[in-house]
Structure formats: C-alpha cells, structure tokens
C-alpha cells in the first residue's frame, strides 16, 4: 500500500503540484488541491472496498448475446400480448372493460423497461467484456473497475496502483497487465 500513497501523493519537483492531481468533484468544485487529493484518496479506498465486496465478474461477449436475445424476446412477447389485447377490444367492444386499455399500456411500459435493461448489458467495448478466459474473472473485474475509478478521479488509470489495490483488497497476486488488457482497444479497431 505504500506504493499507492507514494504514487497518489507524489509531486512534480519543479512545480510542486501533484503528479496525478485529483479531479474536483462537481459537489465541491472549490476544494484546495490538498483537500481534493485527500477526498479523492478517500473515495478511491471506499470504491476499492465496494468493488471487492461486490465481486463483479468479467463476462465473455459470447455469453452476453443470449441474455440480450432473451430480454428482447420478452419485450416483444409483451408487445404482442398488448397488441392482442387491443385487437380483442376492437373486435369485441361489447366484451371490453375500461381496464383493458390500461392493461395494454402497462404491458408496453414493461416491454420498454426490458428494452432499457437490455441497453445496460455490457457491450463489446466495455472493459469487463472479455474475449479470452485468463485468470480469475473476479480479480479481472475488480482491477478493471479500480483502474477506471482511478482514471475518473486522477486522470490516469495507474495500472500498477490498480493492481496493488486489487491485490490488497482481494488477497491475491495480480499484475498491471490485467487492467492494461481490459482497456486496450480490440485488435480490429487499431489504426494501421
């Protein structure tokens, strides 16, 4: 952990400013640099704790496709039932009750909810979506989450620091390569 403090509290010898200055939170845009750095360190440690206890896992893109298809199928089935209900009301208005229209609207709202939930499923560009199984999926996810948080708070992923924090939080051995790999562009996306 000494590496973490040394890195996140290190200063530029010429300017005296932090080497990795904390980005000011929107809730406190006027914090002094020292206070902002301390606040970012505290938020980092809390985030590491939460990430380690949540035990999120990386997922293979191939495993996510059936989840997406199932959600979209549920949404379509709900829309089909709503359309069937509306059609039945039009064909037999004598049997319709006022609740039928409300029921059809409710089914369409639930279908829209499924659509929104589908949009939250990890895509291929997400750092927690992998192509190859290497190492523990929890360690990979926690370390990638920490690296992303460090980037958000300090403007740099700090892969070595992310590895140290993940190793301490999970009680495992890991390397900076894990977070570097999570945030590297896919081979097909590289510029020639």
PyMOL commands that set and color helices and strands:
alter all, ss='L'
color gray80, all
select helices_A, chain A and resi 2-9+26-28+33-54+61-91+99-119+137-154+159-170+176-183+187-189
alter helices_A, ss='H'
color red, helices_A
select strands_A, chain A and resi 59-60+129-130
alter strands_A, ss='S'
color yellow, strands_A
deselect
rebuild
show_as cartoon
